[in-house]
């Protein structure tokens, strides 16, 4: 299983816009906030592994 890293670019109501930071990409991924840790803010960094998002340093 792969591990991907994202940064929260924008929080928009019940959704968050994520940008992948482990590879060069300007594409944003729209993810329901219910799938993300509740304490995220814009600028938070996330690890996606085994279908789960967790906060990183």
N, CA, C and O atoms as a Tripos MOL2 file, in Angstrom:
@<TRIPOS>MOLECULE
protein
  228   227    57     0     0
PROTEIN
NO_CHARGES

@<TRIPOS>ATOM
      1 N           0.8430   -1.1720    0.0000 N.3       1 UNK1
      2 CA          0.0000    0.0000    0.0000 C.3       1 UNK1
      3 C           0.8930    1.2420    0.0000 C.2       1 UNK1
      4 O           1.8870    1.2920    0.7260 O.2       1 UNK1
      5 N           0.5480    2.2300   -0.7990 N.am      2 UNK2
      6 CA          1.3310    3.4490   -0.9070 C.3       2 UNK2
      7 C           0.9740    4.4540    0.1820 C.2       2 UNK2
      8 O          -0.1130    4.4070    0.7580 O.2       2 UNK2
      9 N           1.8950    5.3490    0.4490 N.am      3 UNK3
     10 CA          1.6710    6.4500    1.3770 C.3       3 UNK3
     11 C           1.8000    7.7510    0.6080 C.2       3 UNK3
     12 O           2.7760    7.9510   -0.1160 O.2       3 UNK3
     13 N           0.8150    8.6460    0.7580 N.am      4 UNK4
     14 CA          0.8260    9.9360    0.0790 C.3       4 UNK4
     15 C           0.7330   11.0360    1.1180 C.2       4 UNK4
     16 O           0.1530   10.8410    2.1860 O.2       4 UNK4
     17 N           1.3030   12.1930    0.8090 N.am      5 UNK5
     18 CA          1.2940   13.3340    1.7160 C.3       5 UNK5
     19 C           0.5860   14.5120    1.0600 C.2       5 UNK5
     20 O           0.7750   14.7950   -0.1230 O.2       5 UNK5
     21 N          -0.2350   15.1930    1.8600 N.am      6 UNK6
     22 CA         -1.0360   16.3140    1.3710 C.3       6 UNK6
     23 C          -0.9160   17.5030    2.3080 C.2       6 UNK6
     24 O          -0.5710   17.3640    3.4810 O.2       6 UNK6
     25 N          -1.2100   18.6810    1.7570 N.am      7 UNK7
     26 CA         -1.3530   19.8980    2.5530 C.3       7 UNK7
     27 C          -2.7700   20.4130    2.3530 C.2       7 UNK7
     28 O          -3.2880   20.4010    1.2370 O.2       7 UNK7
     29 N          -3.3950   20.8630    3.4350 N.am      8 UNK8
     30 CA         -4.7330   21.4490    3.3470 C.3       8 UNK8
     31 C          -4.5690   22.8640    2.8100 C.2       8 UNK8
     32 O          -3.9890   23.7230    3.4740 O.2       8 UNK8
     33 N          -5.0760   23.1020    1.6130 N.am      9 UNK9
     34 CA         -4.9500   24.4010    0.9670 C.3       9 UNK9
     35 C          -6.1020   25.3080    1.3660 C.2       9 UNK9
     36 O          -5.9050   26.4940    1.6270 O.2       9 UNK9
     37 N          -7.3150   24.7430    1.4120 N.am     10 UNK10
     38 CA         -8.4950   25.5490    1.7170 C.3      10 UNK10
     39 C          -9.5500   24.6730    2.3540 C.2      10 UNK10
     40 O          -9.7380   23.5200    1.9670 O.2      10 UNK10
     41 N         -10.2400   25.2340    3.3400 N.am     11 UNK11
     42 CA        -11.3900   24.5600    3.9350 C.3      11 UNK11
     43 C         -12.6250   25.2920    3.4590 C.2      11 UNK11
     44 O         -12.7330   26.5090    3.6060 O.2      11 UNK11
     45 N         -13.5580   24.5440    2.8870 N.am     12 UNK12
     46 CA        -14.7440   25.1250    2.2650 C.3      12 UNK12
     47 C         -15.9700   24.3910    2.7910 C.2      12 UNK12
     48 O         -16.4580   23.4550    2.1580 O.2      12 UNK12
     49 N         -16.4690   24.8190    3.9560 N.am     13 UNK13
     50 CA        -17.6480   24.1770    4.5450 C.3      13 UNK13
     51 C         -17.3470   22.7540    4.9580 C.2      13 UNK13
     52 O         -16.4790   22.5160    5.7980 O.2      13 UNK13
     53 N         -18.0620   21.8010    4.3690 N.am     14 UNK14
     54 CA        -17.9030   20.3870    4.7050 C.3      14 UNK14
     55 C         -16.8040   19.6990    3.9040 C.2      14 UNK14
     56 O         -16.6460   18.4810    3.9870 O.2      14 UNK14
     57 N         -16.0440   20.4680    3.1300 N.am     15 UNK15
     58 CA        -15.0070   19.9020    2.2770 C.3      15 UNK15
     59 C         -13.6830   20.6180    2.4830 C.2      15 UNK15
     60 O         -13.6450   21.7610    2.9380 O.2      15 UNK15
     61 N         -12.6080   19.9390    2.1440 N.am     16 UNK16
     62 CA        -11.2760   20.5350    2.1820 C.3      16 UNK16
     63 C         -10.5870   20.2670    0.8500 C.2      16 UNK16
     64 O         -10.7380   19.1970    0.2610 O.2      16 UNK16
     65 N          -9.8360   21.2460    0.3900 N.am     17 UNK17
     66 CA         -9.0590   21.1210   -0.8340 C.3      17 UNK17
     67 C          -7.6380   20.7570   -0.4280 C.2      17 UNK17
     68 O          -6.9920   21.4900    0.3210 O.2      17 UNK17
     69 N          -7.1560   19.6270   -0.9230 N.am     18 UNK18
     70 CA         -5.8300   19.1330   -0.5720 C.3      18 UNK18
     71 C          -4.9160   19.1560   -1.7880 C.2      18 UNK18
     72 O          -5.3410   18.8710   -2.9080 O.2      18 UNK18
     73 N          -3.6360   19.5030   -1.5480 N.am     19 UNK19
     74 CA         -2.6260   19.4510   -2.6060 C.3      19 UNK19
     75 C          -1.5830   18.4310   -2.1960 C.2      19 UNK19
     76 O          -1.0930   18.4430   -1.0670 O.2      19 UNK19
     77 N          -1.2540   17.5630   -3.1110 N.am     20 UNK20
     78 CA         -0.2370   16.5500   -2.8430 C.3      20 UNK20
     79 C           1.1280   17.2070   -2.7700 C.2      20 UNK20
     80 O           1.4800   17.9960   -3.6460 O.2      20 UNK20
     81 N           1.9140   16.8900   -1.7260 N.am     21 UNK21
     82 CA          3.1990   17.5550   -1.5210 C.3      21 UNK21
     83 C           4.3880   16.6130   -1.6550 C.2      21 UNK21
     84 O           5.5320   17.0630   -1.5860 O.2      21 UNK21
     85 N           4.1500   15.3330   -1.8430 N.am     22 UNK22
     86 CA          5.2650   14.4000   -2.0020 C.3      22 UNK22
     87 C           5.6920   14.2480   -3.4520 C.2      22 UNK22
     88 O           6.7100   13.6160   -3.7360 O.2      22 UNK22
     89 N           4.9240   14.8210   -4.3750 N.am     23 UNK23
     90 CA          5.2710   14.8580   -5.8020 C.3      23 UNK23
     91 C           4.8930   16.2380   -6.3270 C.2      23 UNK23
     92 O           4.0790   16.9330   -5.7190 O.2      23 UNK23
     93 N           5.4770   16.6350   -7.4440 N.am     24 UNK24
     94 CA          5.1340   17.9130   -8.0560 C.3      24 UNK24
     95 C           3.7230   17.8380   -8.6190 C.2      24 UNK24
     96 O           3.4520   17.0610   -9.5330 O.2      24 UNK24
     97 N           2.8230   18.6520   -8.0670 N.am     25 UNK25
     98 CA          1.4510   18.6700   -8.5630 C.3      25 UNK25
     99 C           0.7710   19.9560   -8.1320 C.2      25 UNK25
    100 O           0.9020   20.3850   -6.9860 O.2      25 UNK25
    101 N           0.0570   20.5570   -9.0400 N.am     26 UNK26
    102 CA         -0.7550   21.7270   -8.7210 C.3      26 UNK26
    103 C          -2.2320   21.3540   -8.6150 C.2      26 UNK26
    104 O          -3.0640   22.1990   -8.2850 O.2      26 UNK26
    105 N          -2.5580   20.0970   -8.8930 N.am     27 UNK27
    106 CA         -3.9380   19.6390   -8.8260 C.3      27 UNK27
    107 C          -4.4040   19.5990   -7.3760 C.2      27 UNK27
    108 O          -3.6380   19.2700   -6.4710 O.2      27 UNK27
    109 N          -5.6790   19.9420   -7.1710 N.am     28 UNK28
    110 CA         -6.2720   19.8790   -5.8490 C.3      28 UNK28
    111 C          -7.2530   18.7260   -5.7880 C.2      28 UNK28
    112 O          -7.9270   18.4090   -6.7680 O.2      28 UNK28
    113 N          -7.3230   18.1090   -4.6280 N.am     29 UNK29
    114 CA         -8.2300   16.9910   -4.3940 C.3      29 UNK29
    115 C          -9.2790   17.4690   -3.4000 C.2      29 UNK29
    116 O          -8.9300   17.9900   -2.3400 O.2      29 UNK29
    117 N         -10.5480   17.3030   -3.7200 N.am     30 UNK30
    118 CA        -11.6410   17.6880   -2.8470 C.3      30 UNK30
    119 C         -12.0200   16.4910   -1.9810 C.2      30 UNK30
    120 O         -12.3720   15.4300   -2.4980 O.2      30 UNK30
    121 N         -11.9460   16.6640   -0.6550 N.am     31 UNK31
    122 CA        -12.2010   15.5700    0.2800 C.3      31 UNK31
    123 C         -13.2060   16.0380    1.3250 C.2      31 UNK31
    124 O         -13.1050   17.1520    1.8400 O.2      31 UNK31
    125 N         -14.1720   15.1860    1.6340 N.am     32 UNK32
    126 CA        -15.1440   15.5000    2.6820 C.3      32 UNK32
    127 C         -14.4290   15.5900    4.0290 C.2      32 UNK32
    128 O         -13.6040   14.7380    4.3590 O.2      32 UNK32
    129 N         -14.7500   16.6240    4.8020 N.am     33 UNK33
    130 CA        -14.0900   16.8150    6.0980 C.3      33 UNK33
    131 C         -14.3810   15.6910    7.0670 C.2      33 UNK33
    132 O         -13.6160   15.4710    8.0060 O.2      33 UNK33
    133 N         -15.4640   14.9800    6.8570 N.am     34 UNK34
    134 CA        -15.7920   13.8380    7.7230 C.3      34 UNK34
    135 C         -14.7280   12.7520    7.6250 C.2      34 UNK34
    136 O         -14.6100   11.9310    8.5350 O.2      34 UNK34
    137 N         -13.9530   12.7260    6.5480 N.am     35 UNK35
    138 CA        -12.8940   11.7330    6.3670 C.3      35 UNK35
    139 C         -11.5520   12.1950    6.9230 C.2      35 UNK35
    140 O         -10.5940   11.4220    6.9610 O.2      35 UNK35
    141 N         -11.4800   13.4520    7.3540 N.am     36 UNK36
    142 CA        -10.2270   14.0480    7.8090 C.3      36 UNK36
    143 C         -10.2360   14.2380    9.3200 C.2      36 UNK36
    144 O         -11.3040   14.2810    9.9310 O.2      36 UNK36
    145 N          -9.0590   14.3530    9.9300 N.am     37 UNK37
    146 CA         -9.0180   14.6240   11.3720 C.3      37 UNK37
    147 C          -9.7540   15.9360   11.6770 C.2      37 UNK37
    148 O          -9.6150   16.8950   10.9170 O.2      37 UNK37
    149 N         -10.5180   16.0050   12.7480 N.am     38 UNK38
    150 CA        -11.3330   17.1990   13.0370 C.3      38 UNK38
    151 C         -10.5210   18.4470   13.3500 C.2      38 UNK38
    152 O         -11.0440   19.5530   13.2130 O.2      38 UNK38
    153 N          -9.2730   18.3180   13.7610 N.am     39 UNK39
    154 CA         -8.4740   19.4670   14.1580 C.3      39 UNK39
    155 C          -7.6930   20.1130   13.0170 C.2      39 UNK39
    156 O          -6.8290   20.9510   13.2760 O.2      39 UNK39
    157 N          -7.9690   19.7520   11.7620 N.am     40 UNK40
    158 CA         -7.2320   20.3430   10.6420 C.3      40 UNK40
    159 C          -7.5500   21.8260   10.5020 C.2      40 UNK40
    160 O          -8.6480   22.2790   10.8250 O.2      40 UNK40
    161 N          -6.5640   22.5680   10.0130 N.am     41 UNK41
    162 CA         -6.7180   23.9630    9.6250 C.3      41 UNK41
    163 C          -5.9860   24.1230    8.2950 C.2      41 UNK41
    164 O          -5.2410   23.2370    7.8750 O.2      41 UNK41
    165 N          -6.2040   25.2530    7.6420 N.am     42 UNK42
    166 CA         -5.4750   25.4940    6.4040 C.3      42 UNK42
    167 C          -3.9880   25.5000    6.6990 C.2      42 UNK42
    168 O          -3.5410   26.1640    7.6350 O.2      42 UNK42
    169 N          -3.2270   24.7760    5.9180 N.am     43 UNK43
    170 CA         -1.7940   24.6380    6.1290 C.3      43 UNK43
    171 C          -1.4030   23.3420    6.8230 C.2      43 UNK43
    172 O          -0.2230   22.9940    6.8630 O.2      43 UNK43
    173 N          -2.3860   22.6180    7.3730 N.am     44 UNK44
    174 CA         -2.0880   21.3330    8.0130 C.3      44 UNK44
    175 C          -1.5360   20.3650    6.9890 C.2      44 UNK44
    176 O          -1.8930   20.4150    5.8110 O.2      44 UNK44
    177 N          -0.6620   19.4820    7.4470 N.am     45 UNK45
    178 CA         -0.1030   18.4440    6.5740 C.3      45 UNK45
    179 C          -0.6540   17.0930    7.0090 C.2      45 UNK45
    180 O          -0.7300   16.7780    8.1970 O.2      45 UNK45
    181 N          -1.0320   16.3110    6.0140 N.am     46 UNK46
    182 CA         -1.6750   15.0320    6.2590 C.3      46 UNK46
    183 C          -0.9290   13.9020    5.5750 C.2      46 UNK46
    184 O          -0.3030   14.0840    4.5310 O.2      46 UNK46
    185 N          -1.0090   12.7460    6.1810 N.am     47 UNK47
    186 CA         -0.4970   11.5160    5.5760 C.3      47 UNK47
    187 C          -1.7030   10.6520    5.2470 C.2      47 UNK47
    188 O          -2.5830   10.4650    6.0880 O.2      47 UNK47
    189 N          -1.7500   10.1190    4.0200 N.am     48 UNK48
    190 CA         -2.8290    9.2320    3.5960 C.3      48 UNK48
    191 C          -2.2410    7.8430    3.4130 C.2      48 UNK48
    192 O          -1.3930    7.6190    2.5490 O.2      48 UNK48
    193 N          -2.7040    6.9140    4.2390 N.am     49 UNK49
    194 CA         -2.1900    5.5550    4.2050 C.3      49 UNK49
    195 C          -3.2900    4.6150    4.6680 C.2      49 UNK49
    196 O          -3.9900    4.8980    5.6400 O.2      49 UNK49
    197 N          -3.4390    3.5040    3.9740 N.am     50 UNK50
    198 CA         -4.4620    2.5070    4.3140 C.3      50 UNK50
    199 C          -5.8490    3.1330    4.4090 C.2      50 UNK50
    200 O          -6.6060    2.8410    5.3350 O.2      50 UNK50
    201 N          -6.1800    4.0040    3.4380 N.am     51 UNK51
    202 CA         -7.4920    4.6520    3.3330 C.3      51 UNK51
    203 C          -7.8170    5.5380    4.5250 C.2      51 UNK51
    204 O          -8.9870    5.7110    4.8680 O.2      51 UNK51
    205 N          -6.7890    6.1040    5.1620 N.am     52 UNK52
    206 CA         -6.9880    6.9100    6.3520 C.3      52 UNK52
    207 C          -6.0530    8.1260    6.3200 C.2      52 UNK52
    208 O          -4.8820    8.0090    5.9580 O.2      52 UNK52
    209 N          -6.5830    9.2950    6.7020 N.am     53 UNK53
    210 CA         -5.8040   10.5150    6.7870 C.3      53 UNK53
    211 C          -5.4020   10.7520    8.2390 C.2      53 UNK53
    212 O          -6.2310   10.6360    9.1420 O.2      53 UNK53
    213 N          -4.1220   11.0850    8.4660 N.am     54 UNK54
    214 CA         -3.6450   11.4310    9.8030 C.3      54 UNK54
    215 C          -2.7880   12.6780    9.7020 C.2      54 UNK54
    216 O          -2.1440   12.9100    8.6790 O.2      54 UNK54
    217 N          -2.7750   13.4870   10.7620 N.am     55 UNK55
    218 CA         -1.9470   14.6870   10.8080 C.3      55 UNK55
    219 C          -0.4840   14.3290   10.9530 C.2      55 UNK55
    220 O          -0.1360   13.3800   11.6550 O.2      55 UNK55
    221 N           0.3840   15.1000   10.2790 N.am     56 UNK56
    222 CA          1.8290   14.9360   10.4430 C.3      56 UNK56
    223 C           2.3850   16.2390   10.9710 C.2      56 UNK56
    224 O           1.6650   17.2340   11.0630 O.2      56 UNK56
    225 N           3.6500   16.2430   11.3150 N.am     57 UNK57
    226 CA          4.2910   17.4710   11.8300 C.3      57 UNK57
    227 C           4.4730   18.4900   10.7530 C.2      57 UNK57
    228 O           4.9930   19.5760   11.0110 O.2      57 UNK57
@<TRIPOS>BOND
     1     1     2 1
     2     2     3 1
     3     3     4 2
     4     3     5 am
     5     5     6 1
     6     6     7 1
     7     7     8 2
     8     7     9 am
     9     9    10 1
    10    10    11 1
    11    11    12 2
    12    11    13 am
    13    13    14 1
    14    14    15 1
    15    15    16 2
    16    15    17 am
    17    17    18 1
    18    18    19 1
    19    19    20 2
    20    19    21 am
    21    21    22 1
    22    22    23 1
    23    23    24 2
    24    23    25 am
    25    25    26 1
    26    26    27 1
    27    27    28 2
    28    27    29 am
    29    29    30 1
    30    30    31 1
    31    31    32 2
    32    31    33 am
    33    33    34 1
    34    34    35 1
    35    35    36 2
    36    35    37 am
    37    37    38 1
    38    38    39 1
    39    39    40 2
    40    39    41 am
    41    41    42 1
    42    42    43 1
    43    43    44 2
    44    43    45 am
    45    45    46 1
    46    46    47 1
    47    47    48 2
    48    47    49 am
    49    49    50 1
    50    50    51 1
    51    51    52 2
    52    51    53 am
    53    53    54 1
    54    54    55 1
    55    55    56 2
    56    55    57 am
    57    57    58 1
    58    58    59 1
    59    59    60 2
    60    59    61 am
    61    61    62 1
    62    62    63 1
    63    63    64 2
    64    63    65 am
    65    65    66 1
    66    66    67 1
    67    67    68 2
    68    67    69 am
    69    69    70 1
    70    70    71 1
    71    71    72 2
    72    71    73 am
    73    73    74 1
    74    74    75 1
    75    75    76 2
    76    75    77 am
    77    77    78 1
    78    78    79 1
    79    79    80 2
    80    79    81 am
    81    81    82 1
    82    82    83 1
    83    83    84 2
    84    83    85 am
    85    85    86 1
    86    86    87 1
    87    87    88 2
    88    87    89 am
    89    89    90 1
    90    90    91 1
    91    91    92 2
    92    91    93 am
    93    93    94 1
    94    94    95 1
    95    95    96 2
    96    95    97 am
    97    97    98 1
    98    98    99 1
    99    99   100 2
   100    99   101 am
   101   101   102 1
   102   102   103 1
   103   103   104 2
   104   103   105 am
   105   105   106 1
   106   106   107 1
   107   107   108 2
   108   107   109 am
   109   109   110 1
   110   110   111 1
   111   111   112 2
   112   111   113 am
   113   113   114 1
   114   114   115 1
   115   115   116 2
   116   115   117 am
   117   117   118 1
   118   118   119 1
   119   119   120 2
   120   119   121 am
   121   121   122 1
   122   122   123 1
   123   123   124 2
   124   123   125 am
   125   125   126 1
   126   126   127 1
   127   127   128 2
   128   127   129 am
   129   129   130 1
   130   130   131 1
   131   131   132 2
   132   131   133 am
   133   133   134 1
   134   134   135 1
   135   135   136 2
   136   135   137 am
   137   137   138 1
   138   138   139 1
   139   139   140 2
   140   139   141 am
   141   141   142 1
   142   142   143 1
   143   143   144 2
   144   143   145 am
   145   145   146 1
   146   146   147 1
   147   147   148 2
   148   147   149 am
   149   149   150 1
   150   150   151 1
   151   151   152 2
   152   151   153 am
   153   153   154 1
   154   154   155 1
   155   155   156 2
   156   155   157 am
   157   157   158 1
   158   158   159 1
   159   159   160 2
   160   159   161 am
   161   161   162 1
   162   162   163 1
   163   163   164 2
   164   163   165 am
   165   165   166 1
   166   166   167 1
   167   167   168 2
   168   167   169 am
   169   169   170 1
   170   170   171 1
   171   171   172 2
   172   171   173 am
   173   173   174 1
   174   174   175 1
   175   175   176 2
   176   175   177 am
   177   177   178 1
   178   178   179 1
   179   179   180 2
   180   179   181 am
   181   181   182 1
   182   182   183 1
   183   183   184 2
   184   183   185 am
   185   185   186 1
   186   186   187 1
   187   187   188 2
   188   187   189 am
   189   189   190 1
   190   190   191 1
   191   191   192 2
   192   191   193 am
   193   193   194 1
   194   194   195 1
   195   195   196 2
   196   195   197 am
   197   197   198 1
   198   198   199 1
   199   199   200 2
   200   199   201 am
   201   201   202 1
   202   202   203 1
   203   203   204 2
   204   203   205 am
   205   205   206 1
   206   206   207 1
   207   207   208 2
   208   207   209 am
   209   209   210 1
   210   210   211 1
   211   211   212 2
   212   211   213 am
   213   213   214 1
   214   214   215 1
   215   215   216 2
   216   215   217 am
   217   217   218 1
   218   218   219 1
   219   219   220 2
   220   219   221 am
   221   221   222 1
   222   222   223 1
   223   223   224 2
   224   223   225 am
   225   225   226 1
   226   226   227 1
   227   227   228 2
@<TRIPOS>SUBSTRUCTURE
     1 UNK1         2 RESIDUE 1 A UNK
     2 UNK2         6 RESIDUE 1 A UNK
     3 UNK3        10 RESIDUE 1 A UNK
     4 UNK4        14 RESIDUE 1 A UNK
     5 UNK5        18 RESIDUE 1 A UNK
     6 UNK6        22 RESIDUE 1 A UNK
     7 UNK7        26 RESIDUE 1 A UNK
     8 UNK8        30 RESIDUE 1 A UNK
     9 UNK9        34 RESIDUE 1 A UNK
    10 UNK10       38 RESIDUE 1 A UNK
    11 UNK11       42 RESIDUE 1 A UNK
    12 UNK12       46 RESIDUE 1 A UNK
    13 UNK13       50 RESIDUE 1 A UNK
    14 UNK14       54 RESIDUE 1 A UNK
    15 UNK15       58 RESIDUE 1 A UNK
    16 UNK16       62 RESIDUE 1 A UNK
    17 UNK17       66 RESIDUE 1 A UNK
    18 UNK18       70 RESIDUE 1 A UNK
    19 UNK19       74 RESIDUE 1 A UNK
    20 UNK20       78 RESIDUE 1 A UNK
    21 UNK21       82 RESIDUE 1 A UNK
    22 UNK22       86 RESIDUE 1 A UNK
    23 UNK23       90 RESIDUE 1 A UNK
    24 UNK24       94 RESIDUE 1 A UNK
    25 UNK25       98 RESIDUE 1 A UNK
    26 UNK26      102 RESIDUE 1 A UNK
    27 UNK27      106 RESIDUE 1 A UNK
    28 UNK28      110 RESIDUE 1 A UNK
    29 UNK29      114 RESIDUE 1 A UNK
    30 UNK30      118 RESIDUE 1 A UNK
    31 UNK31      122 RESIDUE 1 A UNK
    32 UNK32      126 RESIDUE 1 A UNK
    33 UNK33      130 RESIDUE 1 A UNK
    34 UNK34      134 RESIDUE 1 A UNK
    35 UNK35      138 RESIDUE 1 A UNK
    36 UNK36      142 RESIDUE 1 A UNK
    37 UNK37      146 RESIDUE 1 A UNK
    38 UNK38      150 RESIDUE 1 A UNK
    39 UNK39      154 RESIDUE 1 A UNK
    40 UNK40      158 RESIDUE 1 A UNK
    41 UNK41      162 RESIDUE 1 A UNK
    42 UNK42      166 RESIDUE 1 A UNK
    43 UNK43      170 RESIDUE 1 A UNK
    44 UNK44      174 RESIDUE 1 A UNK
    45 UNK45      178 RESIDUE 1 A UNK
    46 UNK46      182 RESIDUE 1 A UNK
    47 UNK47      186 RESIDUE 1 A UNK
    48 UNK48      190 RESIDUE 1 A UNK
    49 UNK49      194 RESIDUE 1 A UNK
    50 UNK50      198 RESIDUE 1 A UNK
    51 UNK51      202 RESIDUE 1 A UNK
    52 UNK52      206 RESIDUE 1 A UNK
    53 UNK53      210 RESIDUE 1 A UNK
    54 UNK54      214 RESIDUE 1 A UNK
    55 UNK55      218 RESIDUE 1 A UNK
    56 UNK56      222 RESIDUE 1 A UNK
    57 UNK57      226 RESIDUE 1 A UNK
